[in-house]
Amino acid sequence: MYERQILICAGTGCISSGSLQVHEALRKELQKHQMEDKVRIILSGCHGFCEKGPIFIVYPEDIFYCEVQAEDIPELVEEYLVKGNVVERLLYKDPVTEDAVTSHQEIPFYSKQKRLALRNCGVIDPENIDEYIIRGGYQGLERALRMESLDIINMIKSSGLRGRGGAGFPTGMKWEFAYRNESDKKYVVCNADEGDPGAFMDRSVLEGDPHAVLEGIIIAGLAIGSDEAYLYVRAEYPLAIRRLRTAIAQAQEYGLIGENILGSGFGFKINIKEGAGAFVCGEETALLASIEGERGMPRPRPPFPAVKGLWGEPTCINNVETLANVSLIMRKGTDWYSAIGTEGSKGTKIFALTGKVNNTGLCEVPMGITLREIIFDIGGGIRDGKKFKAVQIGGPSGGCLPESHLDQPVDYDSLTSAGAMMGSGGMVVMDEDTCMVDLARYFLSFTQSESCGKCTPCREGTKRMLEILERITKGQGVAEDIPRLQKLALAVKDGSLCGLGQTAPNPVLTTLRYFQDEYEAHIFDRRCPAGQCQELLTYYIDPELCTGCRACTRVCPTGAITGEKKEPHVIDEEKCINCGSCAERCKFDAIKVK
Amino acid sequence: MISLTINGQNVEVEEGSTILEAADKLDIFIPTLCHDSRLAPVGACRMCLVEVERARALMAACSVPVMEGMVVHTDTERVHAARKENLQLLLANHPLDCLTCEKNGDCRLQDYCYLYGISESEYEGERKDYALDESNPFFIRDMNKCILCGLCVRVCHEINGAGAIDFTNRGFDTKVTPFFDDPLVESPCVFCGMCVDVCPVGALTPKQGIRQGRPWELQMVRTVCPFCGTGCGLELYVKDNKVVKVKGDPLSLASRGQTCVKGHFGIDFLHHPERLQKPLIRKNGELEEVSWEDALNLIASKLKRLRGEELAGFSSARATNEENYLFQKFLRTLGTNNIDHCARL
C-alpha cells in the first residue's frame, strides 16, 4: 500500500525543463531510502503552468512544488518525504505578496479555472487507459452506443457546444450535415494541427489525456455514420503522437476501437496522419488535401467537407478541444454542460496566456469570464508593475483589444464584434513597452510567410501590408499609408479564399481601430511612443549621469559623440545611426532614448 | 433545375452549375484568370468575385455552386473595388514590359487592367526576380510574369497527367516549378505545350513565334494535326501565309485542345527549304523530280514483279487508322503477310 503519490509533469514543457531527470533522480533517491513501496510516482500530463516547471505534486497532502530540479531531489526526499518538513524554497510564491503557497488550489492561476477539457491533464498517467476509465472515461461512448445517431447529434446540439478550433461553428449542426449526406463511406477527422505560435492547448490535451480525444472521435463516428477517422497531428508534436499511438493500441486491446466495439456491432478505425508543419494545414480543406497527399492548399467552399470532404466523401472535422468536450458531455449530460458559460457560448475555453503577465501558461475558464479576470487574477497582472496596454486574442490572425475592453466577457460573439476572435485561444498580453505598429508588423510577417500562395489577395496583399508596416516602423511612412492599409486590409479580408487570408488583416485592422495614434506618431512625428522601433529612437546623454569617461566615444561607429574628458558628452542627432552601441557600453546608464 | 437571380435577371440552370455558368447563360461578363471549363475549379485568382446576398464575404463565381433563390450581384461597388484591388496587387508584382511582351494583345491581365483603367500599381515593393528557364527547345518559362493562377499546373496534372510542375514555397515566394526547381528539360515534362496554351499572361512563350507577329496580325486557321491518326484539332496562327505558331483547338471534338509535342511544336518542317513537296525518282544515281503519275507507275511496275512473300509493306503513324487498314488489306491481297508499322518500332 502506497502512502504517497507523486505526480511529476511529463508534458513537453516540463520535459524540456528537466522533469525526466527529476523522475530518474527521485527513483534513485527513493531506492536509497528504501521507500519504493511507499511512494508511487506518476508521470502525468501537462498542468498548464509550464513556466514554473518541472511541476511536482505530492498527494495526499497536495503540496505543489515548482521549478524542481534533479539536484533538489535529495533534499525533498530527506526533508519532506522522510521528516515531513515542507521545503519552502520550492513552493510557489505569489508574485505580489511573495507569500509561499502550498496547495495548487490556492494559487490564483488555478483557483479561477474550470478544467473540463483539461480535466485529466496533470491528474492521470496518460499512458495508462485504466486511469482514464477510473475517472469516468469511455462512459460517454458506452452511453452513445445505446443511442440512435440523431439522438447523439441532438444531445450535442442542445449542449450548445461550438467548435474550439476558431470559427465557433455549432458542433451538433456540423455533425447533422455530415449525417444527412448519405454515402457508403464517411470520415471523421480530428484537427490536431495546432499552428498558432504560443498556443499549446491541443498538444497538452493529446499528451495529457489522449483517450478523451479518442472517445470524442468514436462518438462523432457513431453520430454521423462513419467507420474511420484520421487524426491529423503535426509532426512537431512527437510526444503527443507517441502517446496517441499507445492510447489507440490500449483502446484496441480493450475493444474500444476496432470491430464490434463493446459488442455493439459498431466498428471504428482511427489512423494517425502526421502533418509536415505548414500553418495553413490547420485550415480544414488544406488539411484534407494534406491527408490525401497533396500540397496543403485550401479548396473552395462550398462544397463543404460535410458534403464533399476527404477523398470526396462526407467528412466531419473537429478540433481536439471540441472532441475532448464531447466525451464529457456524453457522460455528464447536456443540462450540466449548458449551465456553464453564456447564452451563445457554452462550456469553457482553454487559453494560452502569455506575454507580459506574471503567470503564463494554459488556463481553462468558463465562457463569459472577463478579460480582466483572466489577465489580472489568473495571470497575476502585468509584470514589473508596468501598465497594461493591449491583449491580442486568437492567434496571429486575432485582434488586439485595448484597456477599454478589459471588462468585456470572453465569448465567441463579443470577441468577434470587438474585431478579435476566439481563434484557437492564444492570448498575448502587452504592456506599455509594446509598439502596436511593430506588433502588427510581426503578425503580418508570420501570416505572409505562412500564406499558401494560392489566392491573390492573401499572397500579394499580406506582402504589401507587411511592406507598408515595415516602412512605418522604419520611419518612412507617409500620410496615405493609413487609408491605404485600411483599404488593403479590408480587400484581403473580403476577397481571400480561406480563413487564413480572411483573418490575417485582423491585427492591422484592430491596431488601426484602437491605436491609430501610434501609427500617426510614427508617420507624422517620426516617433515610436513605446520606444521599440530602432530607427525612430533618438539617443541622448543625461548630463547628470554622464561622467565623461569617454567609453561611448570609442564604440560610436560614426563619431557622433563629442565632449571633454570628465565633462558630460553630447550626441549629434544628425550623425547618430541609432545603433545603440553607446547605450550598451555606458556603465552609468547615462545614455537614454526618447 | 435551379432558379436564381443575377443582377436582377432570373435564370434557370442545372443543379451543380456554378454562378459563372449561370451568368454566362445571361451573357453577363465576369472576368476570370484561373478558370478553364475543362479543369476543376479552384477559386484562386479571385477576379471572379461576386456579391451574394446574405453571404459574409465575396464569393468566387467560378467555384460556388448555384443555390435555389440565390441573389447575385456582379456589378456593385464592392465587387469592382475587390477586382481592382486584385489587379493592383497582381500588377505590383508583374513586369510592365508589354511593349516587347509576346502576349501583348492576347493577355487577360492586360485586358482586365484596360477594362478597369489600371495602368500601374499603387503598391511599391519587392518584385519577383527569377532567371528565365530556356532549357527546352520549345518554350521559355518566365516566372517573373507568372500570376500563379495555376492553370498550367492543373492542365499538366488533370489532362496530360505528366505532373511535371507544381507550386513550391509559400507566401510571396510561391512559384510554379518542376521538382526541386530543376530546369524543365530535366523534369518528366513531355512538352505537350498545353500549359503554354492556357497561360493567361506572358509567363510561357513558345520560341517559334517570337517576334514573328503580334496577335492581331495573325490569322487563325483551324486544321487537323498531320502527325498521326488521332486527329487532334489545331489552331494555326498564320502571318503572310506562314504558320507562326500552333495551339491546340479547344473546340475540336477529338482532342478538346489537347496536343502532343509534335503537333504543338513540330511545325518547322512546314516552311523548311528541304521539305519534300514533289515525288523524286533516282535516275543514274541522281534524284529527279517527277510527276505523281510517273511515281505511281514506277511503284506499280515494281509491285507487279514481286510475288507473295517477296513483298513487304511498312506503313506510317501519320496515316489514319482507315488508311492503315486499307494498306494491310491491299498487301494481303497481293499475297504477303510481311506488314509492319512505324509505331511498333
Contacts between the chains, C-beta under 8 A, distances in Angstrom:
chain1	res1	chain2	res2	distance
A	278	B	170	7.1
A	280	B	170	7.7
A	295	B	166	6.7
A	295	B	167	6.0
A	297	B	167	7.2
A	299	B	42	7.3
A	300	B	41	6.7
A	300	B	42	6.7
A	300	B	43	3.7
A	300	B	60	6.0
A	300	B	63	3.9
A	300	B	64	7.1
A	302	B	64	6.3
A	302	B	65	6.0
A	303	B	65	7.1
A	448	B	171	5.0
A	448	B	172	6.4
A	449	B	170	6.4
A	449	B	171	4.8
A	450	B	170	6.4
A	450	B	171	6.7
A	451	B	170	6.3
A	451	B	171	4.3
A	451	B	172	7.7
A	451	B	174	7.9
A	452	B	170	6.1
A	452	B	171	8.0
A	452	B	174	7.5
A	453	B	148	6.4
A	453	B	167	6.2
A	453	B	169	7.0
A	453	B	170	5.5
A	453	B	171	5.9
A	453	B	172	7.7
A	453	B	173	7.6
A	453	B	174	2.6
A	454	B	42	7.3
A	454	B	44	4.9
A	454	B	148	7.6
A	454	B	150	7.3
A	454	B	167	7.6
A	454	B	174	7.8
A	455	B	43	7.3
A	455	B	44	5.2
A	455	B	45	7.3
A	455	B	46	5.4
A	456	B	44	7.5
A	456	B	45	5.7
A	456	B	46	5.1
A	456	B	47	7.9
A	456	B	86	5.1
A	456	B	89	5.7
A	456	B	90	6.1
A	456	B	147	7.5
A	456	B	148	7.7
A	457	B	46	5.7
A	457	B	85	7.2
A	457	B	86	6.5
A	457	B	89	6.7
A	459	B	148	6.9
A	459	B	171	6.4
A	459	B	172	6.5
A	459	B	174	6.1
A	460	B	89	3.8
A	460	B	90	6.7
A	460	B	92	6.7
A	460	B	93	5.9
A	460	B	172	7.4
A	461	B	85	7.6
A	461	B	89	5.6
A	462	B	171	7.3
A	463	B	125	7.0
A	463	B	126	7.2
A	463	B	171	7.1
A	463	B	172	4.4
A	464	B	89	6.7
A	464	B	92	6.4
A	464	B	123	4.4
A	464	B	125	6.0
A	467	B	123	7.6
A	467	B	125	4.1
A	467	B	126	7.0
A	484	B	122	7.1
A	487	B	85	7.3
A	488	B	85	7.1
A	488	B	123	7.9
A	491	B	81	7.1
A	491	B	82	6.0
A	491	B	85	3.9
A	491	B	86	7.8
A	493	B	57	7.6
A	494	B	57	5.5
A	494	B	58	5.4
A	494	B	78	7.4
A	494	B	82	6.1
A	495	B	46	5.0
A	495	B	49	5.7
A	495	B	57	7.4
A	495	B	58	5.7
A	495	B	82	4.8
A	495	B	85	7.0
A	495	B	86	6.7
A	496	B	46	7.4
A	496	B	57	7.8
A	497	B	43	5.6
A	497	B	44	6.8
A	497	B	46	7.1
A	497	B	60	7.3
A	502	B	57	6.2
